[in-house]
Amino acid sequence: MESYKEFLKSEVQEFRKAGHRFLEKEISKAEFKGISGGMGVYAQQDQKSFMIRLRTPSGLISKEHLNLILSYVHKYGLEKVHLTTRQAVQLHDLDIDSVCDIMEDGINHDLFTRGGGGNFPRNVSLSPLAGVEKAEAFDVTPYALQVGNYFLGNAPSYKLPRKLKVCFSNSPANRPHATFRDLGFAAREDGLFDVYSAGGLGANPKMGALVAEAVQPEDILYYIKAMVKTFTAYGD
């Protein structure tokens, strides 16, 4: 993991240069977005300030990470923190060097942004009541976190045509809408998963197709890898 973190920090160094080239209008908005999205960063409307998206895995934030994010808020005088639909944390109105400093410091504390935007697998979403909901089939949190770690570890190698959204549901209530995702895992009372694919909640919402039933938890990453390959070939 330490060597991977050093690689990520080397990417930040190159991204800092790209950010300054963008500010100097040496590269276009579209070119910069193609670089910045995969780093979890976007230029704001004024084209001078930036947003950074911190990947809090499936919305789970430790006290240490919460205090770390709060320290950034105080250090950079931010007026708001944005908690996103996909359970990440966004900080807005930052200059490019502050963004890169946060990225580097976050890596040192195992708080990452890589793959937080652009055409990459996004934060794996999870029921906000996973582990405590009385009616849940079982706690799916460990599986969501493992998939998130898998995506993070492979982020630099992905060449997807668009973003990929994965979700885990823990109960029949299906609070995170796992059946309306690119790939959704719905927990069953027997400890297995039903798998849904090709759903969405955008302008043209569509329920995903049931592609597999009674999937063993230890087989989840096979479905993830198959979906990545399918998405790479046909996702657009």
Phi, psi and omega in degrees: 000324182296321179294324178294320179296322177295323177297316179299321179292328176292326175296321180299320179300317179290324179293324178300318178297317180297322179299318179290326176296322177296316180295330178274004179063028175277338173230152186281169176301316181295319179296318180293320179299323178296333178271315191285327184303314180293344177268358181078029184227143175223142172288140178275178189301328181284352179063019178235332180248167191221156174248141175237136182250115180271128184276089173275108194304116178054028177081006180269122182235124176287162176301323180296316180289325178296318177293325178296313178299318179298324179295325176293320179301314180289317184298319185257009174061042183278143183266346182208157173235133183257117173269118191272166178302322182267025167067036171249180179234128179247140173243134186244169172064045179248152171276168189295324180288324176295318177304311183292324176296319178296318179301313181294315180294321178299317178302318179299335182249020178060035174240113194247159174239346187302130182076013182282354178208190178067199182272070182221161171297126183274181179307130180287119185274157190211148176302133180294346180254012180302129179095343181231348182290127184298325185269008184288149177292312173193168182282115183267002184307312182302327182285320176298317180294321180295320177295319177300318178296322178297315179297315181298316182294336181253002187309314183295343185264351185286139176230066184271153178282341178197176183292152181237126184244126181239145186215150175237130176248140185256351187208167177300339178295335174050049185301323179273005177061052180297337180279359179237044181232170174300322176211121183231138179247116182254120183292144178245160181296338181273009177086007180251182181235143161263143187243129179243149182216153173071029173264173179191157179239027182277212182297331178238076185299144183208133176289140180289161177275140175285110186256344179201146179236151175055050180276133177291139179306325181289352179261002185304314185294337174295319178291323177297312182295320178297321180293319178300316179295317179296316181295320178299322183277323191230002191295341181262000000 
